[in-house]
Amino acid sequence: MRTQVVIVGAGPSGLLLGQILFKAGVDAVIVERQSPEYVLSRIRAGVLEQVTLDILAQAGVDASRRRSALEE
């Protein structure tokens, strides 16, 4: 396996960085000490700034947020 980047932590920032690198064609591995269930069960961002929402949209990972906004 050839890896250009190692990302430490599968929190929101690590996962977003992984997605951005993937879309740019950069090989990356994300390492996390917690279980996948633990990481996915935590809500870690209460308020998101507009620039963050724009970056999420560009990375193609904002579908859940858009769905939630439509349900309100």
C-alpha positions, 0 to 999 in steps of 0.5 A, spaced: 500 500 500 502 506 498 500 512 502 501 519 501 498 522 507 496 519 514 490 523 517 490 522 525 483 522 528 476 520 524 473 526 527 469 531 523 476 535 520 479 528 519 474 525 515 472 532 511 480 532 510 480 525 507 474 526 503 477 532 500 484 529 499 480 523 495 477 527 490 483 531 489 486 524 487 491 524 493 492 517 497 490 518 504 489 513 510 485 515 516 487 512 523 483 513 529 483 509 536 476 509 537 471 504 534 467 506 528 461 506 532 463 511 537 466 516 532 459 515 528 455 516 535 458 523 537 455 529 535 461 534 535 459 540 531 453 544 534 454 550 530 457 551 523 460 557 519 457 559 512 465 557 510 464 550 513 458 549 510 461 551 503 467 546 504 462 541 506 458 542 499 464 542 495 466 536 498 460 532 496 458 531 504 452 535 505 447 531 503 444 529 510 445 537 512 441 539 506 435 533 508 435 536 515 434 543 513 428 541 508 425 537 513 424 543 518 
